[in-house]
């Protein structure tokens, strides 16, 4: 296990929740005010490339000139990098609006896999969902023709999404259950779901496939003992507790974590500790031996050479 020594932080704006790196080493992230910004490497500068409705969270590439943006209140969006234009790909499923779209992965043929964290709470009310343990999160597949299919339901705050290097399975993080599950997409096991990584030392957020073929998993907080205790209470008590002010609800610890696992779920890399000037590590991306981190609540992205 390593600490985060040698990490550099770059100020970009409020809440750069996820990070994405292009072939030139530039970093894209979405901010709390709806802006999508591009950072020209570890030393900036920062430029705005688009503005989207809702709160942008997960970001991915969608073709040569578009970003896929998960907007927690506006659905699944496509954003043009050349002119900043925004088009909506998915905003409703089964006649109901999606209000907690969180993270995604894009296959080579344009199929999109994306998570909807909760059917009861929007992303800003994530504490309430984790306390109540609603288990209403879902993993969806959007085919190139626009058809949307639910692959997995009953997830405890569905979060990060990542595809296998050969696209034989798709993984999704369950923040409330401290685990990552996956659904097989090809072969004899197609459609079968299983636990991919269990008993994580923290609550996972975004996950991403790295250029190294590993799945990188963020742990913005160690496991919170008070949350574990609350989960043992009857459902009615959990609902009452969830209505308390946010400052009285279980909150993330200060220790940040990142794991990288192989296709069998075995840990290859593990980082743990604190990063000066950085908080609540929710996004991770490995590109050519360099790690980039995003933060839901901070104003900086961070980078570390492996």
N, C-alpha and C positions, 0 to 999 in steps of 0.2 A: 504494500500500500504506500502511496506517495501523498505528500501534501501539495499545496498549490504554489509552492515557491517558484518565483520567476514569472508569475502571471502579471500581465499588463492590462490596465483598464482604460477604456475610451468612453468619454461622455457623449451620449447621443440623444437624450431626451427621456421623458417619463415612460417607464415600463416596457423596455425592449424584450418582450416575453420569449420570442423564439429567434433563432439565427439561421441564416442560409448563406453559403459561400459559392461564388461563381468561379469560372475557370481562371479569372484574372486575380483571384484572391480578395475580391470585394465582398463585403458582408451586407446582407439585407435583413431588415427587422421591422416589425410593426410597433408603433407607439400608442400610448393610451389615448392620444388625441385623434387617432385615426390615420396618422401619416405613415406611409411606408418610406423608409429612408435607406440610403446606401452609404456604407462607410468604406472609404478607400484604404483598407488595410489597417494595421495596428496603430497608425498615427493619424488617421482621418485623411481628408476632411469628411464631413457629413453632408449629404445632399438629399432633399426630398424628391422622390420619384413619382409619388401618387398620394392620394387621400381616399380612404374608403369609409363607407358607413359602418357604424358599430365599432366594436373593439377588436382590432386585428390581433390574432394569436399566432397559430402555426402558419409558416410560409414554406412553399416549395416551388420548384420550377415547373412550368406547364408549357411545354413547347419552347421555341427559341426566343420569343419576345414577350412571354407572359409569366407572371407569378400567380400561383394559386395561394389564396389567402383565406384562412379560416377566421371569419368574423363572428364573434359569439352572439351578436344580436341580428346580424344581417345574413347569415348563412355562409355558403361556400361561394367564393368570388374568384373571378379571373381578372387580373390587373395587367394592362399593357405597360411594358417598360419604355416604349418609345413615346407614348403620348399621355400616359397616366389614366387612360380610359378604364372603366370598371364595368364588368358584366356579371350578372348573377347566374351561377350554375345550379345551385340547389338552395331553396329557402324554406321549402315545406316537404314533409314526408307524411303520407297518409292524411293529407288535408290539414295537418297541424304545423305551425311554424317551428323551425329549429332555432332555439335561443341559447344553445350552449355548444356550438360547433367549436372544436378546440384544436385538433391537430390532424395531419393528413400525410399520405404518401402517394406518389404517382408512379404507375407502372409504365413500361416502355410503350404500350399501345394506347396510352392515355386514360386507362382505367384509374379512378381515384378511390382510395380507401380513406375514410375519415371518421373521426369520433364525435359523438354528441354526448357531452359529459353527464347531463342530467335532464330529465323531463319535468322537473319541479323547480329547479333553481337556475338562474343565470350565473355566469362565471363569477361576477363580483360577490355572489352569495355562496361561494364554494365552501366556506366553513359550515354553513347550515346544512348543506348536502352531506358533508362528511360526518357531521354529528348525528343527523337523522339516519344515516346509512340507508339512503333511499334505494340504492342499487337499481337505478333507472337509466344508467348509461348504456350507450349503444355503439356498435361499430357498423358502418355502412360501406357499401361498394356502389360507386357511380360508374356505370358502363359508358363507353364512348358515345353511345346513342342517347345518353341522358337517363337511362333507366336506373333507379336507385333500389338497392336490395339491402335488407338488414342481414348481416352475417352473424352477429352476436349481440345478445341483449342481457339485461340483468347485471350490468357491470357496475362496480362500486366507484363511481366517478371516472368514467372512461377518459383517457388523456392521450399521451403520446402514441403515435402510429409509425410503424416501420415495416418495410418489405424485406424479405430475404434477398440475398444477392441474385439468386436464380428465380426469384418471384414465386417460389413454391409455397410460401406461407406469408401471412401478414400478422404482425404482432401489435398488441394494444396494451398500454399500461392501465392498471387499476390503482389509482391513487389511494383509495380507502382501504384496499386489501393488501397493500404493499407487495404487489406482484405484477408480472407481465404474462398475459395469455397470448396464444396465437391460434390462428385458424389456417388449416391446410387448404391450399388452393388448387393443387394438381395431384395427380397420381391416385393410388387406391384410397388414400386417406382424405381426399378432397371433401371439404365441408366439415371435417372433424375438428373440434376445438379441444385444446389442452392447455395446461399451465406450462409456460415456457421458462420463467424464472420465478421462483417462489421465495417467501420469507426474506424479502429484501431488508437491509438494515435501516431503510428510511421509506418515505412516501414518494413514489416516483411521479414525475411530471412528464415532460416531453421526452421522446426517444427518437433516435435517428440512425439510419444506416450510414456508416462511415465509408470513406474511400478505401479503408483497410479491410472492408468486408465484415466488420464487427458491428453489432448493435450497441449504440451508446445510450445510456440511461441516466437521466438526471435524478438526483435525490436532494431536493431543495431543503429538506429537513430530516433529521433522524426521526425514528418513530416517536410519537408523542404519547407518553404514558397515560395522561389524562384522557386522551381520545380513546385509547384502548379500554380504559375503565368505563367510559360512557357507553361504548358499544355493548357492554354487558347488561346495560339497564333496559327495562321495558321500553317499547317503542314510544308510548305516550310521554314518558319522562324525557326521552331523547328529543322529542318535538318541543317540549317546554324549554329544555336547555338551549336548543337552537335559536330561540327567540331572544336570548340574552344579548346585550351589546357585544359587538365584535371583540372588544378588549377583554371580555370575560370568557370568551370561548377559547378552546385549545388553539395555540398558535405555533408556527414553525420555530424550531430551535435555530441557533446561530451556526451550527456546523453544517457545511455544505458537502455534497458528495456527488461523484460521477463514477459510473461503472461502464465497462465495455465487456460484452459477452460474445462468445462464438455461437455457431448455429446449434450447438447442443446446450446452450445456456450456461456454459462454464465461464467464470470470470477470468478475463485476460488482463484487464487494467482496473485499478481502483484508486480513486483520489478522495481525500477527506480532509477537511479543515476549514479555515476561514480565509477570505480574500479581502485585504484592506481596500475600502472604497467600493465594495461590491456586496450585494445581498440577494438572498432568495434565488438561487440558481435554478431556473426553470427550462432553459434551452441549451442544447449542446449540438455541436457539429464538428466532426473531424474531417479535415481536408488536407491531404498530402502531409500528414504528420503534425499538423497544427490544430489545436482545439480552440473553438470559440464558444463562449457561454452567453446566454441571455438571462434576463431577470424580469419577473413580473412586476416587482415593486420598486426597483432601483432606477437609476438614470444612466447606468453604464453597461456596456458589454465588456467582456474580458477575453483575453486570449493567452494561450500557453503553448509553447513548442514541446511536443512529446520527446 
